[in-house]
Amino acid sequence: MTVKAIPPNSIKAFRYRVHCLENDLWKEKNPICRANLALQLADAAK
């Protein structure tokens, strides 16, 4: 089995990061954790 690595600064890597963060933000109930996730998502989206 071959594992394909995604370059960390590629557009695809940023898209995966944003997608994972938005899914986590949608599911999170704790307001402090939601705020932290929102900050991470804003940082990843800029």
N, C-alpha and C positions, 0 to 999 in steps of 0.2 A: 504494500500500500504506500502510495506516495503522498506526502503531506505538502500542500502548496502554501507557501508563506506569502503574506501580503506585506508589501513595504509599508513601514509605519507612517510615512508621510504622504501616502497615496490618497486619492479621493475616495477610493473604495474603503480604506481603513477608517476615514472620517465618517463615511456614511454608516458603517457598521457601528461605530462608537455612538453616533447620534441615535441610531435606531435602538440600541440596547438601553441607553439612558432614558429615552422617552418611554420605553416599555416599563422600566423600573419606576419612573416617576408616576406613570398611570396607575400602577399597582400599590404604591406606597401609601400607607395610612398615617404614619407618624409625621406631624407637621415640620419638625426639625429636619428629619431625613428628607422630606419633600423639598425643603428650602435648599439643602445641600445638593440634591440632585438637580434642582432647577439651575443652580449656579454652575454646576458642571456642564449641564446641557447648553447653557448660554455661552460658556467658554468654548465648548466644542463646535458650536454653530457659527462662531464669528470668523 
